[in-house]
Amino acid sequence: MFYGIIVRMFHFDDKRHRLPHIHVEYQGEVAVIDIETAEKLAGEIPSKKLRLVQAWIEIHRDELMADWKLATEGKETFKIKPLD
């Protein structure tokens, strides 16, 4: 979580979107963001918050991809440092 944005990755969550992705929530709004491109796949969050998430993905893409692999295998993921 950073700047009020909650970031989640779910186990075995590779069926609906098929691409490596994260779920982000801000003040009740939810979006799904592609890890590889940082593009929004579904949902809505304010554009300023989306840009923060996209910057965070750029910084932590390798860690996110490693966590994605673990999550799709049903294994425990590692916490990733929030955006400062």
Sequence and secondary structure as in RCSB ss.txt:
>XXXX:A:sequence
MFYGIIVRMFHFDDKRHRLPHIHVEYQGEVAVIDIETAEKLAGEIPSKKLRLVQAWIEIHRDELMADWKLATEGK
ETFKIKPLD
>XXXX:A:secstr
 BTTBEEE  TT  SSS S EEEEEETTEEEEEETTT  EEEE   HHHHHHHHHHHHHHHHHHHHHHHHHHTT 
         
